[in-house]
């Protein structure tokens, strides 16, 4: 077996490397080339590079990235192609990003990009090129389980782990993918690897922003694509009292405290939920954010048989930056799951992902959704319609 798991020589093994122009994918391409593999580099043009050319240095798909990827391919002497996926990316990722905000949810465009144009469309292209596998610079690990099937595991470096963003990877895709950096214990090792091969991108800054929003002002983009998402509305409390006005649902997310501009309350208020049907931002004390049950849709299950009716003990991540929390998950209809948390968690936002783990293994995941009961708007069931804080609140006139 060669290092990628094929029973043939490296020079007989074709590998398509998804090259973003960053240090991670560049190091992967150079490493595999040095090991003698038949490497083909591909970069996806995902949006109008000309329109976004004055990019920030820390932007993911910046205008310079194609140049950097091409330069790496030339330096290590591999075939290299740029594929125009702009229309696909617009339909699958950017439009979905805007529509998710319009529904009062908080999107994760990187997951949608991996799910669609990268791990679906690009994999199809890799197959068309006769590749044996496709390699990326993601920090996750693909391991063989006891039954010989591929499993998705967290990266060795917990600070770089990207498994939360790859939960939509199907079993068929996982069998075809390779992640050569997942075993590294620090980003410094990746940079040292790139430097060893003389790559100019060895010191290139990490990408941080959403690639199609290089200035970080996502609300402006959403409002341009979906003007109704920026329509103002009212901020109401849990009893339906109107506390003030807001400047559009796109500026708020569940768990948000800053920027509400409603003052005069006895305790800090947080965004508890968004009601797009009435354009209400519902606020309440921190305790109102606590949830013990979470509903998940479009579950991608990677653990063989379906979720057992009797439930299964897992750890679940409900935000990319949170520590996994102990939970029991149960099937809740076709493609759906109910997550019963062992202790309440705060700031759980519809549109984000719930990803299930046992140890370092990713069992699967899905999208956090609103249940019908959560759609209820407290203001619609209350006669209180004051445009300012009611008299029982400090600071009221």
Steps between C-alpha positions, in 0.01 A plus 500: 500500500624849422454788746154578358377146546525366143662174404718646228798726455458872571581591138206283392265678745336817373406754766300816436594766756250778567730804510368818658826693474559474875781330685300190599395374156831613351690292754278200420571529127875534555511211748316259272709603202818436701371151582470423130123522451341609172369830633255731322419837656160665466384840621136603495412851390198550721408861434602801292866540588516834320224646711671377815859568401572763769482220753617491856804288577298273731215437259450136396446513125681828440584617149865406543431142598475362146836658423652344812358154423623516140846606617519205739392263221774639275762473775423134573435419132146362501210550254270774624151612405264779604133406479227762477246399763367853544139429403486183710648680797252784464204262494615251762681720749443874461126479432459248782696733730258784427189281523610359835524849646162579348355207699636649822776240524879517521676331205834323473601555135824302531300184575273562201804555278658173615168320457435621147766646273802344672402153618234439236577686179879503533505132591307430180769686309773300678329179392481630143876557510557138596615580852529229760425752775478870579713664768431825686673708765222457756599420857307177556598135493364214293551167672402145422254351746484147634283394208742651248279796417614864504432708810526875552699605807609827653843639417789426732527875564180591685561869428494439124233230485247563220277196545202719599506650150520162326208318662310489169770282341333181382643151541567476126683833502699406810620182330639714215648784706840528667613753763881486520530773767254360753766322706716811549500647849544868412473747214872565545564150365303583184692823447828316555391245242422775248833669574683169450365489146590865441142621461453877510166457677665345807443820698169598341242605763211267574164579345247629750215674321216356295659484155220682315480771768865614509414823684312310773179697441271206431178689588558738211533207259186329632300822476617546142391148405186492716390860573216381722753356746597854596149622575468645852276352766440489873690358793265326743546324832379152587160638606451678168573851627664718239830634630628679195575481131764310306663565162446161336518136610829453314678700771404257780563142603393284793714568807592854394517758777675801351340741258141465622480864614203445726644582846296564814456137604583343834726235349688456171285381212601261223348407168297188576353443154417669172149486354528578127124470450448819703856637486520488880822466694405328826724575796522367854736430790790260455301223666255512208778390267540167679383199301498136596346365179618583149345385173720411204401462134676359192714268711804349330577181695846347462478224760354220293152405614246773568475675837350233730145553623625457856742789453876523499735685735713762325669831544354774283641829378229759436736782402843480342671665797324311781628199688304182424218435749373162618165403348278214394368509146187330369352466151219751441364403161664469158837677501433661838624461857416621848792597721438473874782690668613371839537860617353818347697684235472866406482699177389217270414658165288348223703471180813391685615138508468231762789256458515169689819344637609190688851571613680641197272331249234701317178298497315755288307820534226719365347846506342655808141586423210681661216283625143619445471609863804720455334688216248656735538874528433622855383834365224334298344356816535810711305825499811693596611713206688785664768633269727568798577327833179445700451676831605203712853519363758736649565798281152508351343840460 
